[in-house]
Amino acid sequence: MTARDFPGWDSVVFDFSDVTAKAEAADAAADATLPGQRGGEQGGEGAAVGATGSVGAAGAAGPVAVEQAVAKAGSVLAGRRPPFVAMLAALVLLGGAVSGQFLALLAGWALAYVAPKLGEWTRKLAAFGIPLITMAGSTVWYWGRERGRWGSPLGAGQQLTQVTWSAAPGVLRLAGVLSAVFLVGVAMRRRRSAEGQGQG
């Protein structure tokens, strides 16, 4: 493009100074805003990563916390329930003591011996210890009466063995009641201790 293309003009001048200045101003403004945008983008990315990590940690810890709470509640509730076999043994022993059925007493002591939630010594004491101690106490009592050490003397012609065996049914019924009371006491004590642990 020359001056010949424009008759009557000596020269043609294209001035791009305004366009250049505007372009430089726009570039400067863009350069000024880019660091802030980059910082905001980085901050947003960091926040997103932190939120994702928090959600992941909460998601991972949530099921574990729920399982622990359920397990604790289950253990507390299981501890609050009295031992079933022990309570059944106590009921059978009381029934045998009231009815005077020796087989029922034997069944109650057998249940007490196999109660799963009782300790070994507790089971042995309920099934064997209390009946033997009761029978031994009865024998000692009649022995002392025969010897004149305490109580009224035995009747004429009465012997220690005869009197002891004649009193055995009543003594065994008493032993059944004592074993039942012992089992109920142990069950209630375990329940109170479990409730105390649950509240703690």
Beta strands, then each sheet from edge to edge (+ up, - down):
end
